[in-house]
Every structure is written in C-alpha cells, then in structure tokens.
C-alpha cells in the first residue's frame, strides 16, 4: 500500500484510520482534482478467498471458512457516512458534487453503470 501512496500527487491528503461516526476506514484520500477516495485494506491472500459476491467474501481461516463483508461494501458505507457528515458541516459541503447528474452524491462505478461525464475519458 505504501508503494501506491508514495506516488500520489503532492496536493493529495491521506488520512489513516480516521474516525467517521464511530467507524474507521483504513484510508481516506482527498485528491483536489478528483474528490474523496476510501480504501479498505485486507490481509488476505488471493488463494485464501473461497467465494465472493457483491456483498460478502468467504476466506479460509486456520480451521474454518470465515464470511466477511465485501471490502467494496465497507468502503461504500464509509463514503456514505462521509457524505452525511459533509452535508451537516458547511466547511465540508464543498466535497460534495454540486450540480449535474451526480449532485450531492458519490460517483461509484457499479455493474450496469452507464457512462457519464464523470467516468468518460
């Protein structure tokens, strides 16, 4: 993870495990040209992932398979919490999309997402 973080632009702010309404995402990054990014880091090896869907991941433990919330779901929940906090604090409202198709929303690219101005090159 450090190898990725050290190549971010100089104006990017990175917060490690910030507390957001009693929740702690692993990393929250503020990129002035792009917005906020939430990253959840897991210590799993690919070979240990037994099954996965959009909501959960099953991972081999030492003696049994453990079912966990999908990291993408976790990151989206953190993003929604950040958005809620942003709506209630005037200084953070500038982090929300103003105007257009994604006004006051995050931009998440999900299955079935139709191309829009935000995600098109």
N, C-alpha and C positions, 0 to 999 in steps of 0.2 A: 504494500500500500504506500509506503514511503516513497518508492520509486515513481509512483504516479503523482503523488502530491508535490514532489520537488520540481516537477515540470509544469506546474500551473503558472498562469500569468502572475506577475508581481503585484497586481492590484487585487488579487483574489484573497479573501479572508477565509480561513479554515478554523472551525471550532470542533474540538474533540470532546465528545460526550457532553454536549450542553444539555441542561435540564430544561425541558419544554413541558410544562404542566405535568410534572411527576413522571415524565418519560425521558429516556436518554438515547437519542440516536447516536450511532458511532461517530459519524462525521456530518457536519453541515457546512457547506461551502457557499460563500457569496461571491458570485462572479458578476462584476458590473455589467458586462455585455450580454450575459445570458440569464442571470437571475440566481435562484437558490437551487442547490443540489443536495440531496440527502443520500448518504451511502451507509449501508449496513454491511459490516464485515463479519464473515463466519469462518470458523477454523476447520471446516470440513474439507476432506479430500473428495475429488470427483468420484473416485471408486467407491466411496462410502455412501453415496446417495443411492438409495434403493428405489425410490419412487418420488415423483413430484407432479403437482398440478398447479393451477394458478393460485391456490390458497395455502397449500401445505407442502412440506418436503419431509420425506422419511429417510432418516440417516442411521446407518449401523452404529450402535453403541458398543461397549465392551461385551455385553451379554445379551442385548436385545435391540430391536429397531425402535428408534425414537422418532415420533412425529412432531414436527415443529411448524410454526407459522412461516410461510414463504417470506424470504427477505424483501422481495418487492412489495408485498402487502405491508410489511412493517414500515418500509420507507415511505409508502404512500400514506399510512396513518400518521407518521411523523410530519409529513408535508401538510396534511390537513390540519394538524394541531398548530403548526407554524402559521398557516393561513388564518386560522381563527384568532391567534394571538395578534397577528398583523392587523386584522380588522378592528381590534379594540384599542390599539395604540397608534396615535397619529403619526409618530415618527417611523413606524414600520409599515404604514399603509402603502408607501412607495414601492414596497417589494411585490405588491400585487399587480397583475396585468390591468391596465386602465384602457378601456375601450376595446372594441373589436370582438371577435368570436370567443376569446378566452378571458373576457373581463372578469376580474376578481376570482380567477380560477388558476390552478396549476396547469401546466401543459404536460400531460402524460401520454406517451405513445403506447397504445394498447392494441391488442389483437382487433382487427377490423377498423382501426383508426383510418379515417380518410385524410389524405394530405391537405395541409392548410398552410397559411403564410408562415407560421412559426417553424414548422418542421421541413419545409421545402428548401432545398439549397438555393 
